[in-house]
Amino acid sequence: MDKQTLIKNLNEDLAGELSAIIQYLTYAAKATGPYRPQLVQFFLAEIADEQMHAQFLANKVVAMGGEPTTQPRPVPKAGNNREMLEAVLAAERQATKDYTQRAKEAEALGEKGLAVQLEDMVRDESGHSEETERILRDWPL
């Protein structure tokens, strides 16, 4: 692991956060049915956290001498509310896994501050996953 690899990996994480912002915005627009108001509120409320994560990652990439990506990961298509929630859950679980790995990489390079911030982001993403799991728990098929 070297600094350039860490920058590349942080940019992949940034692409994930940019995708999450688009995903939540799009899914808020597409939500339907009797729970639409609650789902719209849930999706829109998540954007602020993802935006803060994206800003942190972009700033860190620049501070480390890199160029932040402007390309998001593809946003999964979803045809109904359940598919949207399942796609959100998958993305949040992936982010938790990625940030856990990234924190280890940062620690290995002596980037203690970055490692701590990434651990905080693990906490955020884990919380998002748990909330989405609770919504899905009794969601009709």
Backbone as JSON Lines, residues from 0, in Angstrom:
{"i":0,"aa":"M","n":[0.85,-1.19,0.0],"ca":[0.0,0.0,0.0],"c":[0.89,1.24,0.0]}
{"i":1,"aa":"D","n":[0.63,2.12,-0.97],"ca":[1.35,3.39,-0.99],"c":[0.32,4.53,-1.09]}
{"i":2,"aa":"K","n":[0.83,5.76,-1.02],"ca":[-0.05,6.94,-1.02],"c":[-0.9,7.02,-2.28]}
{"i":3,"aa":"Q","n":[-0.33,6.72,-3.44],"ca":[-1.09,6.79,-4.7],"c":[-2.23,5.79,-4.73]}
{"i":4,"aa":"T","n":[-1.99,4.61,-4.19],"ca":[-3.06,3.6,-4.13],"c":[-4.16,4.06,-3.19]}
{"i":5,"aa":"L","n":[-3.77,4.66,-2.07],"ca":[-4.78,5.17,-1.13],"c":[-5.6,6.27,-1.79]}
{"i":6,"aa":"I","n":[-4.95,7.17,-2.52],"ca":[-5.68,8.23,-3.24],"c":[-6.67,7.6,-4.23]}
{"i":7,"aa":"K","n":[-6.22,6.61,-4.98],"ca":[-7.09,5.92,-5.94],"c":[-8.29,5.3,-5.22]}
{"i":8,"aa":"N","n":[-8.05,4.65,-4.09],"ca":[-9.13,4.02,-3.33],"c":[-10.09,5.05,-2.74]}
{"i":9,"aa":"L","n":[-9.56,6.17,-2.27],"ca":[-10.42,7.24,-1.75],"c":[-11.28,7.81,-2.87]}
{"i":10,"aa":"N","n":[-10.74,7.89,-4.07],"ca":[-11.53,8.36,-5.21],"c":[-12.64,7.37,-5.56]}
{"i":11,"aa":"E","n":[-12.38,6.07,-5.41],"ca":[-13.44,5.08,-5.61],"c":[-14.55,5.27,-4.57]}
{"i":12,"aa":"D","n":[-14.15,5.58,-3.33],"ca":[-15.13,5.85,-2.29],"c":[-15.91,7.13,-2.61]}
{"i":13,"aa":"L","n":[-15.22,8.14,-3.12],"ca":[-15.88,9.38,-3.52],"c":[-16.91,9.1,-4.61]}
{"i":14,"aa":"A","n":[-16.56,8.26,-5.57],"ca":[-17.52,7.88,-6.62],"c":[-18.75,7.22,-6.01]}
{"i":15,"aa":"G","n":[-18.54,6.42,-4.96],"ca":[-19.67,5.8,-4.27],"c":[-20.56,6.81,-3.58]}
{"i":16,"aa":"E","n":[-19.96,7.83,-2.97],"ca":[-20.76,8.86,-2.29],"c":[-21.52,9.72,-3.3]}
{"i":17,"aa":"L","n":[-20.88,10.04,-4.43],"ca":[-21.59,10.79,-5.47],"c":[-22.77,9.99,-5.98]}
{"i":18,"aa":"S","n":[-22.58,8.69,-6.13],"ca":[-23.66,7.81,-6.55],"c":[-24.78,7.78,-5.52]}
{"i":19,"aa":"A","n":[-24.41,7.73,-4.25],"ca":[-25.42,7.69,-3.19],"c":[-26.29,8.95,-3.2]}
{"i":20,"aa":"I","n":[-25.66,10.09,-3.42],"ca":[-26.43,11.35,-3.49],"c":[-27.45,11.28,-4.62]}
{"i":21,"aa":"I","n":[-27.0,10.84,-5.78],"ca":[-27.9,10.71,-6.94],"c":[-28.97,9.66,-6.65]}
{"i":22,"aa":"Q","n":[-28.56,8.55,-6.05],"ca":[-29.49,7.47,-5.74],"c":[-30.61,7.96,-4.82]}
{"i":23,"aa":"Y","n":[-30.25,8.61,-3.73],"ca":[-31.26,9.08,-2.79],"c":[-32.17,10.14,-3.43]}
{"i":24,"aa":"L","n":[-31.6,11.03,-4.2],"ca":[-32.39,12.07,-4.86],"c":[-33.39,11.46,-5.84]}
{"i":25,"aa":"T","n":[-32.9,10.52,-6.64],"ca":[-33.74,9.87,-7.64],"c":[-34.82,9.01,-6.99]}
{"i":26,"aa":"Y","n":[-34.44,8.25,-5.98],"ca":[-35.41,7.39,-5.32],"c":[-36.48,8.21,-4.59]}
{"i":27,"aa":"A","n":[-36.1,9.36,-4.06],"ca":[-37.1,10.23,-3.42],"c":[-38.15,10.65,-4.44]}
{"i":28,"aa":"A","n":[-37.71,10.93,-5.65],"ca":[-38.64,11.33,-6.71],"c":[-39.52,10.16,-7.16]}
{"i":29,"aa":"K","n":[-38.97,8.94,-7.11],"ca":[-39.69,7.78,-7.62],"c":[-40.58,7.07,-6.61]}
{"i":30,"aa":"A","n":[-40.44,7.38,-5.33],"ca":[-41.23,6.7,-4.29],"c":[-42.72,6.86,-4.57]}
{"i":31,"aa":"T","n":[-43.47,5.79,-4.31],"ca":[-44.91,5.79,-4.58],"c":[-45.66,5.16,-3.41]}
{"i":32,"aa":"G","n":[-46.97,5.23,-3.49],"ca":[-47.82,4.51,-2.54],"c":[-48.09,5.23,-1.24]}
{"i":33,"aa":"P","n":[-48.73,4.51,-0.31],"ca":[-49.18,5.14,0.94],"c":[-48.02,5.6,1.84]}
{"i":34,"aa":"Y","n":[-46.82,5.03,1.66],"ca":[-45.68,5.42,2.49],"c":[-44.76,6.41,1.78]}
{"i":35,"aa":"R","n":[-45.25,6.93,0.66],"ca":[-44.43,7.86,-0.11],"c":[-43.9,9.02,0.73]}
{"i":36,"aa":"P","n":[-44.72,9.73,1.5],"ca":[-44.18,10.86,2.27],"c":[-43.02,10.46,3.2]}
{"i":37,"aa":"Q","n":[-43.17,9.33,3.87],"ca":[-42.13,8.88,4.79],"c":[-40.86,8.47,4.04]}
{"i":38,"aa":"L","n":[-41.04,7.78,2.91],"ca":[-39.88,7.36,2.12],"c":[-39.15,8.57,1.53]}
{"i":39,"aa":"V","n":[-39.9,9.51,1.02],"ca":[-39.28,10.72,0.47],"c":[-38.45,11.4,1.56]}
{"i":40,"aa":"Q","n":[-39.04,11.55,2.74],"ca":[-38.32,12.18,3.85],"c":[-37.07,11.37,4.22]}
{"i":41,"aa":"F","n":[-37.19,10.06,4.29],"ca":[-36.05,9.19,4.61],"c":[-34.94,9.35,3.58]}
{"i":42,"aa":"F","n":[-35.29,9.25,2.3],"ca":[-34.27,9.35,1.25],"c":[-33.6,10.72,1.26]}
{"i":43,"aa":"L","n":[-34.39,11.79,1.33],"ca":[-33.81,13.13,1.28],"c":[-32.94,13.44,2.51]}
{"i":44,"aa":"A","n":[-33.32,12.89,3.65],"ca":[-32.54,13.15,4.87],"c":[-31.14,12.54,4.79]}
{"i":45,"aa":"E","n":[-30.99,11.48,4.01],"ca":[-29.69,10.82,3.91],"c":[-28.7,11.61,3.04]}
{"i":46,"aa":"I","n":[-29.19,12.45,2.18],"ca":[-28.32,13.17,1.25],"c":[-27.29,14.02,1.98]}
{"i":47,"aa":"A","n":[-27.67,14.67,3.06],"ca":[-26.73,15.55,3.76],"c":[-25.51,14.8,4.27]}
{"i":48,"aa":"D","n":[-25.71,13.61,4.85],"ca":[-24.57,12.81,5.31],"c":[-23.67,12.4,4.16]}
{"i":49,"aa":"E","n":[-24.28,11.95,3.08],"ca":[-23.49,11.49,1.94],"c":[-22.73,12.65,1.31]}
{"i":50,"aa":"Q","n":[-23.35,13.82,1.32],"ca":[-22.69,15.01,0.78],"c":[-21.48,15.4,1.65]}
{"i":51,"aa":"M","n":[-21.62,15.31,2.97],"ca":[-20.49,15.6,3.86],"c":[-19.36,14.61,3.64]}
{"i":52,"aa":"H","n":[-19.72,13.33,3.47],"ca":[-18.7,12.31,3.2],"c":[-17.98,12.62,1.88]}
{"i":53,"aa":"A","n":[-18.74,12.97,0.85],"ca":[-18.15,13.28,-0.45],"c":[-17.21,14.47,-0.35]}
{"i":54,"aa":"Q","n":[-17.63,15.5,0.37],"ca":[-16.78,16.69,0.52],"c":[-15.51,16.36,1.26]}
{"i":55,"aa":"F","n":[-15.62,15.57,2.33],"ca":[-14.42,15.17,3.07],"c":[-13.46,14.4,2.16]}
{"i":56,"aa":"L","n":[-13.99,13.43,1.42],"ca":[-13.14,12.61,0.56],"c":[-12.49,13.45,-0.54]}
{"i":57,"aa":"A","n":[-13.24,14.35,-1.16],"ca":[-12.67,15.21,-2.2],"c":[-11.55,16.07,-1.62]}
{"i":58,"aa":"N","n":[-11.79,16.65,-0.45],"ca":[-10.77,17.47,0.2],"c":[-9.53,16.66,0.53]}
{"i":59,"aa":"K","n":[-9.71,15.45,1.01],"ca":[-8.58,14.61,1.39],"c":[-7.77,14.2,0.16]}
{"i":60,"aa":"V","n":[-8.46,13.86,-0.92],"ca":[-7.76,13.5,-2.16],"c":[-6.88,14.68,-2.62]}
{"i":61,"aa":"V","n":[-7.43,15.89,-2.58],"ca":[-6.66,17.07,-2.98],"c":[-5.5,17.29,-2.02]}
{"i":62,"aa":"A","n":[-5.75,17.18,-0.72],"ca":[-4.69,17.39,0.28],"c":[-3.55,16.4,0.1]}
{"i":63,"aa":"M","n":[-3.87,15.21,-0.4],"ca":[-2.84,14.19,-0.61],"c":[-2.17,14.3,-1.98]}
{"i":64,"aa":"G","n":[-2.58,15.31,-2.77],"ca":[-1.94,15.54,-4.06],"c":[-2.66,14.93,-5.24]}
{"i":65,"aa":"G","n":[-3.89,14.46,-5.03],"ca":[-4.64,13.85,-6.11],"c":[-5.69,14.77,-6.7]}
{"i":66,"aa":"E","n":[-6.38,14.26,-7.69],"ca":[-7.48,14.97,-8.35],"c":[-8.77,14.22,-8.03]}
{"i":67,"aa":"P","n":[-9.73,14.89,-7.37],"ca":[-10.96,14.17,-7.02],"c":[-11.8,13.82,-8.24]}
{"i":68,"aa":"T","n":[-12.37,12.62,-8.2],"ca":[-13.21,12.18,-9.31],"c":[-14.51,12.98,-9.34]}
{"i":69,"aa":"T","n":[-15.06,13.11,-10.51],"ca":[-16.39,13.7,-10.67],"c":[-17.36,12.68,-11.24]}
{"i":70,"aa":"Q","n":[-16.92,11.43,-11.35],"ca":[-17.73,10.37,-11.94],"c":[-18.33,9.48,-10.84]}
{"i":71,"aa":"P","n":[-19.65,9.47,-10.7],"ca":[-20.26,8.58,-9.72],"c":[-20.26,7.13,-10.21]}
{"i":72,"aa":"R","n":[-20.4,6.21,-9.28],"ca":[-20.67,4.82,-9.67],"c":[-22.07,4.79,-10.28]}
{"i":73,"aa":"P","n":[-22.37,3.78,-11.08],"ca":[-23.74,3.68,-11.62],"c":[-24.77,3.52,-10.49]}
{"i":74,"aa":"V","n":[-25.9,4.15,-10.66],"ca":[-27.0,4.04,-9.69],"c":[-27.87,2.86,-10.1]}
{"i":75,"aa":"P","n":[-28.1,1.92,-9.18],"ca":[-28.93,0.77,-9.53],"c":[-30.36,1.19,-9.88]}
{"i":76,"aa":"K","n":[-30.88,0.57,-10.92],"ca":[-32.28,0.79,-11.29],"c":[-33.16,0.09,-10.25]}
{"i":77,"aa":"A","n":[-34.28,0.69,-9.97],"ca":[-35.22,0.1,-9.03],"c":[-36.64,0.42,-9.5]}
{"i":78,"aa":"G","n":[-37.48,-0.61,-9.57],"ca":[-38.81,-0.44,-10.11],"c":[-39.89,-0.14,-9.09]}
{"i":79,"aa":"N","n":[-39.59,-0.39,-7.81],"ca":[-40.6,-0.13,-6.78],"c":[-39.9,0.22,-5.45]}
{"i":80,"aa":"N","n":[-40.69,0.56,-4.47],"ca":[-40.14,1.01,-3.19],"c":[-39.22,-0.03,-2.55]}
{"i":81,"aa":"R","n":[-39.65,-1.28,-2.57],"ca":[-38.83,-2.33,-1.96],"c":[-37.48,-2.46,-2.66]}
{"i":82,"aa":"E","n":[-37.49,-2.44,-3.98],"ca":[-36.22,-2.52,-4.73],"c":[-35.32,-1.33,-4.42]}
{"i":83,"aa":"M","n":[-35.92,-0.15,-4.25],"ca":[-35.13,1.03,-3.9],"c":[-34.48,0.84,-2.53]}
{"i":84,"aa":"L","n":[-35.26,0.39,-1.56],"ca":[-34.72,0.18,-0.21],"c":[-33.64,-0.9,-0.21]}
{"i":85,"aa":"E","n":[-33.85,-1.96,-0.98],"ca":[-32.84,-3.02,-1.06],"c":[-31.55,-2.52,-1.71]}
{"i":86,"aa":"A","n":[-31.67,-1.67,-2.73],"ca":[-30.49,-1.1,-3.38],"c":[-29.76,-0.16,-2.43]}
{"i":87,"aa":"V","n":[-30.51,0.62,-1.66],"ca":[-29.9,1.5,-0.66],"c":[-29.15,0.68,0.38]}
{"i":88,"aa":"L","n":[-29.78,-0.39,0.85],"ca":[-29.15,-1.25,1.86],"c":[-27.85,-1.84,1.32]}
{"i":89,"aa":"A","n":[-27.87,-2.32,0.09],"ca":[-26.65,-2.88,-0.5],"c":[-25.55,-1.83,-0.6]}
{"i":90,"aa":"A","n":[-25.91,-0.61,-1.0],"ca":[-24.91,0.46,-1.13],"c":[-24.34,0.85,0.23]}
{"i":91,"aa":"E","n":[-25.19,0.92,1.25],"ca":[-24.71,1.29,2.58],"c":[-23.81,0.2,3.16]}
{"i":92,"aa":"R","n":[-24.16,-1.05,2.93],"ca":[-23.31,-2.15,3.4],"c":[-21.96,-2.12,2.68]}
{"i":93,"aa":"Q","n":[-21.97,-1.82,1.39],"ca":[-20.71,-1.74,0.64],"c":[-19.86,-0.59,1.16]}
{"i":94,"aa":"A","n":[-20.48,0.55,1.45],"ca":[-19.74,1.69,1.97],"c":[-19.12,1.36,3.33]}
{"i":95,"aa":"T","n":[-19.85,0.66,4.17],"ca":[-19.32,0.26,5.48],"c":[-18.09,-0.62,5.29]}
{"i":96,"aa":"K","n":[-18.2,-1.58,4.4],"ca":[-17.07,-2.48,4.11],"c":[-15.88,-1.7,3.54]}
{"i":97,"aa":"D","n":[-16.15,-0.81,2.59],"ca":[-15.07,-0.03,1.96],"c":[-14.36,0.87,2.97]}
{"i":98,"aa":"Y","n":[-15.13,1.56,3.82],"ca":[-14.51,2.48,4.78],"c":[-13.75,1.73,5.87]}
{"i":99,"aa":"T","n":[-14.21,0.55,6.22],"ca":[-13.48,-0.28,7.18],"c":[-12.1,-0.63,6.6]}
{"i":100,"aa":"Q","n":[-12.08,-1.03,5.33],"ca":[-10.82,-1.35,4.65],"c":[-9.95,-0.1,4.51]}
{"i":101,"aa":"R","n":[-10.57,1.0,4.12],"ca":[-9.82,2.24,3.91],"c":[-9.18,2.73,5.21]}
{"i":102,"aa":"A","n":[-9.88,2.56,6.33],"ca":[-9.31,2.97,7.62],"c":[-8.06,2.15,7.93]}
{"i":103,"aa":"K","n":[-8.09,0.87,7.6],"ca":[-6.9,0.02,7.8],"c":[-5.75,0.49,6.91]}
{"i":104,"aa":"E","n":[-6.06,0.84,5.68],"ca":[-5.04,1.32,4.75],"c":[-4.44,2.63,5.25]}
{"i":105,"aa":"A","n":[-5.29,3.54,5.71],"ca":[-4.81,4.82,6.22],"c":[-3.91,4.62,7.44]}
{"i":106,"aa":"E","n":[-4.34,3.75,8.33],"ca":[-3.55,3.44,9.53],"c":[-2.19,2.89,9.14]}
{"i":107,"aa":"A","n":[-2.16,1.99,8.16],"ca":[-0.9,1.38,7.72],"c":[0.06,2.41,7.14]}
{"i":108,"aa":"L","n":[-0.48,3.5,6.58],"ca":[0.37,4.56,6.02],"c":[0.67,5.66,7.02]}
{"i":109,"aa":"G","n":[0.22,5.47,8.27],"ca":[0.47,6.48,9.3],"c":[-0.46,7.68,9.23]}
{"i":110,"aa":"E","n":[-1.54,7.54,8.49],"ca":[-2.54,8.61,8.36],"c":[-3.6,8.44,9.44]}
{"i":111,"aa":"K","n":[-3.21,8.7,10.69],"ca":[-4.08,8.44,11.84],"c":[-5.37,9.27,11.79]}
{"i":112,"aa":"G","n":[-5.26,10.55,11.47],"ca":[-6.46,11.4,11.39],"c":[-7.45,10.9,10.36]}
{"i":113,"aa":"L","n":[-6.93,10.49,9.21],"ca":[-7.79,9.95,8.16],"c":[-8.45,8.66,8.63]}
{"i":114,"aa":"A","n":[-7.68,7.8,9.31],"ca":[-8.23,6.54,9.81],"c":[-9.38,6.79,10.77]}
{"i":115,"aa":"V","n":[-9.22,7.76,11.67],"ca":[-10.26,8.08,12.64],"c":[-11.51,8.6,11.93]}
{"i":116,"aa":"Q","n":[-11.32,9.49,10.96],"ca":[-12.47,10.04,10.22],"c":[-13.19,8.93,9.45]}
{"i":117,"aa":"L","n":[-12.43,8.02,8.87],"ca":[-13.05,6.92,8.14],"c":[-13.83,6.0,9.08]}
{"i":118,"aa":"E","n":[-13.32,5.8,10.28],"ca":[-14.06,5.01,11.28],"c":[-15.38,5.69,11.63]}
{"i":119,"aa":"D","n":[-15.36,7.02,11.72],"ca":[-16.61,7.76,11.96],"c":[-17.59,7.54,10.81]}
{"i":120,"aa":"M","n":[-17.07,7.48,9.59],"ca":[-17.92,7.25,8.43],"c":[-18.46,5.82,8.43]}
{"i":121,"aa":"V","n":[-17.69,4.88,8.96],"ca":[-18.18,3.5,9.13],"c":[-19.4,3.54,10.05]}
{"i":122,"aa":"R","n":[-19.3,4.29,11.14],"ca":[-20.42,4.41,12.08],"c":[-21.66,5.0,11.38]}
{"i":123,"aa":"D","n":[-21.46,6.06,10.6],"ca":[-22.58,6.67,9.87],"c":[-23.24,5.68,8.93]}
{"i":124,"aa":"E","n":[-22.43,5.01,8.12],"ca":[-22.97,4.09,7.12],"c":[-23.64,2.88,7.78]}
{"i":125,"aa":"S","n":[-23.07,2.41,8.88],"ca":[-23.69,1.31,9.63],"c":[-25.06,1.72,10.15]}
{"i":126,"aa":"G","n":[-25.15,2.95,10.64],"ca":[-26.44,3.47,11.11],"c":[-27.46,3.55,9.98]}
{"i":127,"aa":"H","n":[-27.01,3.98,8.8],"ca":[-27.91,4.03,7.64],"c":[-28.4,2.63,7.28]}
{"i":128,"aa":"S","n":[-27.49,1.66,7.34],"ca":[-27.86,0.27,7.04],"c":[-28.9,-0.23,8.02]}
{"i":129,"aa":"E","n":[-28.65,0.0,9.3],"ca":[-29.58,-0.48,10.33],"c":[-30.96,0.13,10.16]}
{"i":130,"aa":"E","n":[-31.02,1.42,9.86],"ca":[-32.32,2.08,9.69],"c":[-33.05,1.5,8.48]}
{"i":131,"aa":"T","n":[-32.32,1.26,7.4],"ca":[-32.93,0.69,6.2],"c":[-33.4,-0.74,6.47]}
{"i":132,"aa":"E","n":[-32.6,-1.51,7.2],"ca":[-33.02,-2.88,7.57],"c":[-34.31,-2.85,8.37]}
{"i":133,"aa":"R","n":[-34.44,-1.9,9.27],"ca":[-35.66,-1.81,10.09],"c":[-36.87,-1.46,9.23]}
{"i":134,"aa":"I","n":[-36.69,-0.6,8.26],"ca":[-37.79,-0.26,7.35],"c":[-38.2,-1.49,6.54]}
{"i":135,"aa":"L","n":[-37.21,-2.24,6.07],"ca":[-37.49,-3.41,5.23],"c":[-38.04,-4.6,6.01]}
{"i":136,"aa":"R","n":[-37.8,-4.64,7.3],"ca":[-38.14,-5.82,8.1],"c":[-39.58,-6.29,7.89]}
{"i":137,"aa":"D","n":[-40.53,-5.38,7.92],"ca":[-41.94,-5.76,7.76],"c":[-42.53,-5.21,6.46]}
{"i":138,"aa":"W","n":[-41.68,-4.88,5.52],"ca":[-42.15,-4.33,4.25],"c":[-42.8,-5.45,3.45]}
{"i":139,"aa":"P","n":[-43.98,-5.18,2.88],"ca":[-44.64,-6.23,2.09],"c":[-43.81,-6.57,0.84]}
{"i":140,"aa":"L","n":[-43.89,-7.83,0.46],"ca":[-43.14,-8.27,-0.73],"c":[-43.72,-7.79,-2.0]}
